[in-house]
Amino acid sequence: MGPMEASPTGVATASGTFAKTPAVHLLVYMQERNLTGSLLLDAAGSRATISFRDGAPSRARVDPTEHLIGRVFEDLGYLGQDEMRTALAAAEKAKRLVGSVLLERSMVSAEQLRMGLAVQLHRRMGRVFSYDDATKFSYYDRVDLLAGYGDPTQSVADPLTLVWMGLRKRPLRVQLEASLSRL
């Protein structure tokens, strides 16, 4: 395991590959069963960990690291590069979350922080949908592999919005054709 997440202990509750269980199917399954736990993904050249709370993704970490909050705030027009560098340095020095530093210094509002974190989570989930069929997954029920990473109380992502994003990025052509052929 890299420094990105805690090592899972025990046996995974479920495991497989995207070839048999595509990411979209995993999201629907998690949401239907209101699951809380962590999904560990191992793709060629990339690794991701997603924490779920009550069936919805709440935090995601993708390695190599992408979609850092500073870039998201810049893209949304909330902050410039210099402001972000200052906030990042202060957060690193104080060993605090960048968002809490930005709020404390009134550099962003609580609503802007919430929106920025939501956009970041959606972008990271979007990256996961680009993983190929050889991607391996392991699900650990009631285990938070991202404990200590980000804000565990942040808003969760709407699973159905993510399902649509996943279907646009990676249509399930074989399954769709099989369903349509029965009509």
Disulfide bonds with the S-S distance in Angstrom:
none
